[in-house]
Amino acid sequence: MGARRRFEAAGWLVPPLALAAVGLGLWLGLKRPPWLFALFAGAALLVPVGWVLVSALWPGKADRRCPACAQDTLARLDPHSTTGLGCSACGFRDESASAWLLAEEEGPLEKLVLAQREARRARPGVDSPGPGG
């Protein structure tokens, strides 16, 4: 039996689970157990703290696998930019792809970010008039 078939076979569980959810909602609305507030308040505090801890202790790593050839050969196209990826194995290029995590692994980002910010400030805006007004 395939996974799709098992999923379809378990479809009969949906109505009883919906009925159980309605029953639980009624019970909570009528009884209002005091321990439930403590449970939800604790969860509301622990989930964000846990999220921050997990994010700090296990930071994201750059995926250097090429989407075209699946080899670990992706690199930044421009060492002075956080956008643009290229594969040295198959020649794949994506100028708009984010290379932020790769740049972060290669060294400090402060100079790179400040240089990009200055370059952006030097360009005129979309609606700003050109020279001579």
Secondary structure as the mmCIF struct_conf table of DSSP 4:
data_model
#
loop_
_struct_conf.conf_type_id
_struct_conf.id
_struct_conf.beg_label_comp_id
_struct_conf.beg_label_asym_id
_struct_conf.beg_label_seq_id
_struct_conf.end_label_comp_id
_struct_conf.end_label_asym_id
_struct_conf.end_label_seq_id
HELX_RH_AL_P HELX_RH_AL_P1 ALA A 3 ALA A 9
HELX_RH_3T_P HELX_RH_3T_P1 ALA A 10 LEU A 13
HELX_RH_AL_P HELX_RH_AL_P2 VAL A 14 LYS A 31
HELX_RH_AL_P HELX_RH_AL_P3 PRO A 34 LEU A 57
BEND BEND1 TRP A 58 TRP A 58
TURN_TY1_P TURN_TY1_P1 PRO A 67 CYS A 69
BEND BEND2 ASP A 72 ASP A 72
STRN STRN1 LEU A 74 ARG A 76
BEND BEND3 LEU A 77 LEU A 77
TURN_TY1_P TURN_TY1_P2 PRO A 79 HIS A 80
BEND BEND4 THR A 82 THR A 82
STRN STRN2 THR A 83 CYS A 87
TURN_TY1_P TURN_TY1_P3 SER A 88 CYS A 90
STRN STRN3 ARG A 93 SER A 98
HELX_RH_AL_P HELX_RH_AL_P4 TRP A 100 GLU A 106
BEND BEND5 GLY A 107 GLY A 107
HELX_RH_AL_P HELX_RH_AL_P5 GLU A 110 ALA A 122
BEND BEND6 ARG A 123 ARG A 123
HELX_LH_PP_P HELX_LH_PP_P1 PRO A 124 GLY A 125
BEND BEND7 VAL A 126 SER A 128
TURN_TY1_P TURN_TY1_P4 PRO A 131 GLY A 132
#
